[in-house]
């Protein structure tokens, strides 16, 4: 699930590339499942790795939602399904795992975040009527399926550090590291929520029709919501860290993955290309771009061109 910009309609991928993308999403997910598996379902005689089961559930939820979405040719439930997948896998891990305080904290934070963001994105796509990212891929079975498979991988990797801690067979007491991670999560969540609210209010004002936002947190950063997203997942990884061991440390790729995806692939690059097409010749936009930090917030008075 991504709050990335809507890109220009492009040609569909060849079927071979779409199929390769699906296979790659499954293969990478399997690798993460192998690395993160450190516990089994708490049931008599069961030896299923709980972490891997949660990964499988992530893919099954996405593929089940894909079927009616493809038949109805709609992307309206794509982001909402992403949020529901986060909730499903962490709650499954918590209910079938040890249920220790660290697991409870991680589960609660992810569920709270997923409910807020999923609701926000669902309302936005309903208000907009469509999501331009999917205009050219919805009619293509394999390409649309690839989008859902990649979202399953997105969810699984992003939640992997938390899942590894929640499913840990050797719970570790909460301490100052967890407190630090919690403060990071709170700060990141606040940035994301406030930035989204400020942008929604800005767009709702007819006076701002066709304009770019450069007020509030958006005067501190060109993408404060993405900064908040990265920071809160870094906080989740910090909370999870003391409960990890061995190959489970691979799951600390979670916040790195979020950072790379949002700053190098689907988030900031797409948004800024779109902005450049709309306002590239506007001196005010050019001044905003040169004076405002791309990601890490800096007070306006301290920014340098």
C-alpha positions as CSV (number, residue, x, y, z in Angstrom):
1,X,0.0,0.0,0.0
2,X,1.4,3.4,-1.1
3,X,0.3,7.0,-0.9
4,X,2.3,7.6,-4.1
5,X,1.3,10.0,-6.8
6,X,-0.9,9.2,-9.7
7,X,1.4,8.8,-12.7
8,X,0.9,9.4,-16.4
9,X,-0.9,6.5,-18.1
10,X,1.7,4.3,-19.7
11,X,1.8,1.3,-21.9
12,X,1.1,-2.0,-20.3
13,X,4.0,-4.3,-19.5
14,X,4.5,-7.3,-21.7
15,X,2.9,-10.4,-20.2
16,X,6.3,-12.0,-19.6
17,X,7.4,-9.1,-17.4
18,X,4.2,-9.1,-15.5
19,X,4.5,-12.8,-14.8
20,X,8.1,-12.3,-13.8
21,X,7.1,-9.5,-11.4
22,X,4.6,-11.9,-9.7
23,X,7.1,-14.7,-9.4
24,X,9.7,-12.2,-8.0
25,X,7.2,-10.9,-5.5
26,X,6.5,-14.4,-4.3
27,X,10.2,-15.4,-4.3
28,X,11.3,-12.4,-2.3
29,X,8.4,-12.9,0.2
30,X,9.5,-16.6,0.6
31,X,13.1,-15.4,1.4
32,X,11.9,-13.0,4.0
33,X,9.6,-15.7,5.4
34,X,12.5,-18.1,5.8
35,X,14.7,-15.5,7.4
36,X,12.1,-14.2,9.8
37,X,10.7,-17.5,10.9
38,X,11.6,-18.0,14.5
39,X,8.4,-19.4,16.1
40,X,5.6,-21.9,15.5
41,X,1.9,-21.7,16.0
42,X,1.1,-22.4,19.6
43,X,-1.0,-25.5,19.0
44,X,-0.3,-29.1,20.1
45,X,1.8,-30.9,17.5
46,X,2.1,-27.8,15.3
47,X,5.4,-27.0,13.7
48,X,4.2,-24.3,11.2
49,X,6.5,-21.2,11.4
50,X,4.1,-18.5,12.5
51,X,6.1,-15.7,10.8
52,X,5.8,-17.6,7.5
53,X,2.1,-18.2,8.0
54,X,1.6,-14.5,8.4
55,X,3.4,-13.9,5.1
56,X,1.2,-16.4,3.3
57,X,-1.9,-14.8,4.7
58,X,-0.7,-11.4,3.3
59,X,-0.6,-12.8,-0.2
60,X,-3.9,-14.7,0.2
61,X,-5.7,-11.6,1.3
62,X,-4.4,-9.6,-1.6
63,X,-5.2,-12.3,-4.2
64,X,-8.7,-12.8,-2.8
65,X,-9.4,-9.1,-3.0
66,X,-7.9,-9.0,-6.6
67,X,-10.6,-11.4,-8.0
68,X,-13.7,-9.1,-7.4
69,X,-11.6,-6.0,-8.2
70,X,-10.6,-7.4,-11.5
71,X,-14.1,-8.5,-12.4
72,X,-15.5,-5.1,-11.4
73,X,-12.5,-3.3,-13.0
74,X,-12.0,-1.1,-9.9
75,X,-9.0,-0.1,-7.9
76,X,-11.1,1.5,-5.1
77,X,-10.3,-1.2,-2.6
78,X,-6.6,-1.5,-3.4
79,X,-5.2,0.7,-0.6
80,X,-8.0,-0.3,1.8
81,X,-7.1,-3.9,1.3
82,X,-3.5,-3.1,2.0
83,X,-4.4,-1.7,5.4
84,X,-6.7,-4.6,6.1
85,X,-3.8,-6.9,5.3
86,X,-1.5,-5.2,7.9
87,X,-4.2,-5.6,10.5
88,X,-4.9,-9.2,9.6
89,X,-1.3,-10.4,9.8
90,X,-0.3,-8.6,12.9
91,X,-3.5,-9.6,14.8
92,X,-3.0,-13.2,13.6
93,X,0.6,-13.2,14.8
94,X,-0.4,-11.7,18.2
95,X,-3.3,-14.1,18.8
96,X,-1.3,-17.2,17.9
97,X,2.0,-16.0,19.4
98,X,3.1,-15.4,23.0
99,X,1.1,-12.2,23.4
100,X,3.8,-10.5,25.5
101,X,3.8,-6.7,26.2
102,X,6.2,-6.0,23.3
103,X,3.9,-7.9,20.9
104,X,0.9,-6.1,22.3
105,X,2.5,-2.7,21.8
106,X,3.6,-3.5,18.2
107,X,0.2,-4.9,17.3
108,X,-1.6,-1.9,18.7
109,X,0.6,0.7,16.9
110,X,0.4,-1.0,13.5
111,X,-3.4,-1.5,13.8
112,X,-3.9,2.1,14.8
113,X,-1.8,3.4,11.9
114,X,-3.4,1.0,9.4
115,X,-7.0,2.0,10.4
116,X,-6.2,5.7,10.1
117,X,-4.3,5.5,6.8
118,X,-6.5,3.0,5.1
119,X,-9.6,5.1,5.9
120,X,-7.9,8.2,4.7
121,X,-6.8,6.7,1.4
122,X,-10.2,5.0,0.8
123,X,-12.1,8.2,1.3
124,X,-9.7,10.0,-1.0
125,X,-10.0,7.6,-3.9
126,X,-13.8,7.6,-3.5
127,X,-13.8,11.4,-3.6
128,X,-11.5,11.5,-6.6
129,X,-13.5,8.8,-8.4
130,X,-10.4,6.9,-9.6
131,X,-6.7,6.4,-9.1
132,X,-4.7,7.2,-12.3
133,X,-2.0,4.7,-11.4
134,X,-4.3,1.9,-12.5
135,X,-5.8,3.3,-15.7
136,X,-3.7,1.2,-18.0
137,X,-3.2,-1.9,-15.9
138,X,-6.8,-2.8,-14.7
139,X,-7.8,-4.4,-18.0
140,X,-4.7,-6.6,-18.1
141,X,-5.1,-9.7,-15.8
142,X,-1.4,-10.4,-15.2
143,X,-0.4,-6.7,-14.8
144,X,-3.3,-6.0,-12.3
145,X,-2.5,-9.2,-10.4
146,X,1.2,-8.1,-10.3
147,X,0.1,-4.9,-8.6
148,X,-1.8,-6.8,-5.9
149,X,1.1,-9.3,-5.5
150,X,3.6,-6.4,-5.1
151,X,1.3,-4.9,-2.4
152,X,1.4,-8.2,-0.5
153,X,5.2,-8.0,-0.6
154,X,5.1,-4.3,0.4
155,X,3.0,-5.2,3.4
156,X,5.0,-8.2,4.4
157,X,8.4,-6.5,4.2
158,X,7.2,-3.4,5.9
159,X,5.7,-5.3,8.8
160,X,8.5,-7.9,8.9
161,X,10.5,-6.6,11.9
162,X,7.3,-6.2,14.0
163,X,6.1,-9.7,12.9
164,X,9.5,-11.3,13.9
165,X,9.3,-9.7,17.3
166,X,5.6,-10.5,17.8
167,X,6.2,-14.2,16.9
168,X,9.5,-14.5,18.9
169,X,9.7,-17.6,21.0
170,X,11.8,-15.8,23.6
171,X,10.0,-12.6,24.7
172,X,12.2,-9.8,26.0
173,X,11.0,-7.2,28.6
174,X,10.2,-3.7,27.4
175,X,12.9,-1.2,28.2
176,X,14.4,2.1,27.2
177,X,14.9,1.0,23.6
178,X,11.2,0.3,23.3
179,X,10.4,3.7,24.8
180,X,12.7,5.3,22.3
181,X,11.0,3.5,19.4
182,X,7.6,4.4,20.7
183,X,8.5,8.1,20.8
184,X,9.8,7.8,17.2
185,X,6.5,6.2,16.2
186,X,4.5,9.0,17.9
187,X,6.5,11.7,16.2
188,X,6.2,10.1,12.8
189,X,2.5,9.4,13.1
190,X,1.9,13.0,14.2
191,X,3.8,14.3,11.2
192,X,1.9,12.0,8.8
193,X,-1.5,12.8,10.2
194,X,-1.0,16.6,10.5
195,X,0.5,16.8,7.0
196,X,-2.4,14.8,5.5
197,X,-4.9,17.0,7.3
198,X,-3.3,20.3,6.2
199,X,-3.2,19.1,2.6
200,X,-6.9,18.0,2.7
201,X,-8.0,21.4,4.1
202,X,-5.8,23.2,1.5
203,X,-7.4,21.3,-1.4
204,X,-10.9,21.8,0.0
205,X,-10.6,25.6,-0.3
206,X,-11.7,26.7,-3.8
207,X,-9.3,29.6,-3.6
208,X,-6.4,27.1,-3.8
209,X,-7.7,25.2,-6.9
210,X,-4.8,24.4,-9.1
211,X,-2.2,25.6,-6.5
212,X,0.5,23.7,-4.6
213,X,0.6,23.7,-0.8
214,X,3.5,25.5,0.8
215,X,2.1,26.2,4.2
216,X,2.1,24.5,7.6
217,X,4.4,21.4,7.7
218,X,4.6,21.7,3.9
219,X,6.7,24.9,4.4
220,X,9.2,22.7,6.4
221,X,9.4,19.8,4.0
222,X,8.1,19.1,0.5
223,X,7.0,15.7,1.7
224,X,6.3,15.8,5.5
225,X,3.8,12.9,5.3
226,X,6.5,10.6,3.8
227,X,9.0,11.8,6.5
228,X,6.4,10.7,9.1
229,X,5.8,7.4,7.4
230,X,9.5,6.6,7.4
231,X,10.1,7.7,11.0
232,X,7.2,5.7,12.4
233,X,8.4,2.5,10.7
234,X,11.9,3.2,12.0
235,X,10.3,3.4,15.4
236,X,8.6,0.1,14.9
237,X,11.9,-1.5,14.0
238,X,13.6,0.0,17.1
239,X,10.8,-1.4,19.3
240,X,11.2,-4.9,17.7
241,X,15.0,-4.9,17.8
242,X,15.6,-6.4,21.3
243,X,13.4,-9.4,20.5
244,X,15.3,-10.3,17.3
245,X,18.0,-12.9,16.9
246,X,20.0,-14.7,14.2
247,X,18.5,-14.4,10.7
248,X,15.6,-12.3,12.1
249,X,17.9,-9.3,11.9
250,X,17.3,-9.4,8.2
251,X,13.8,-8.1,8.9
252,X,15.4,-4.7,10.0
253,X,15.3,-4.0,6.3
254,X,11.7,-2.8,6.9
255,X,12.4,0.9,7.5
256,X,15.2,0.9,4.8
257,X,12.7,-0.6,2.4
258,X,10.1,2.1,3.2
259,X,12.7,4.8,2.8
260,X,14.0,3.5,-0.6
261,X,10.6,3.0,-1.9
262,X,9.2,6.4,-1.0
263,X,12.3,8.4,-1.9
264,X,13.7,6.6,-4.9
265,X,10.9,4.6,-6.6
266,X,7.2,5.2,-6.1
267,X,6.7,8.2,-3.8
268,X,8.8,11.4,-4.1
269,X,10.0,10.8,-7.7
270,X,6.5,10.3,-9.1
271,X,5.1,13.3,-7.1
272,X,7.8,15.6,-8.2
273,X,7.6,14.6,-11.8
274,X,3.9,15.4,-11.7
275,X,4.5,18.7,-9.9
276,X,7.1,19.7,-12.5
277,X,4.6,19.1,-15.3
278,X,2.1,21.3,-13.6
279,X,4.1,24.1,-12.1
280,X,7.6,23.8,-13.6
281,X,7.5,27.2,-15.2
282,X,6.0,28.9,-12.1
283,X,8.6,31.1,-10.3
284,X,6.9,30.6,-7.0
285,X,7.1,26.8,-7.3
286,X,10.7,27.1,-8.4
287,X,11.5,29.2,-5.3
288,X,9.6,26.7,-3.1
289,X,11.6,23.8,-4.5
290,X,14.9,25.5,-4.0
291,X,14.2,26.7,-0.5
292,X,12.3,23.8,1.0
293,X,13.9,20.5,2.3
294,X,12.8,17.6,0.2
295,X,12.2,15.2,3.1
296,X,13.6,16.0,6.6
297,X,11.7,19.0,8.0
298,X,13.6,22.2,8.5
299,X,12.1,25.4,9.9
300,X,11.5,27.9,7.1
301,X,13.9,30.5,8.6
302,X,16.7,27.9,8.6
303,X,16.3,26.7,5.1
304,X,18.9,27.4,2.5
305,X,18.3,27.8,-1.3
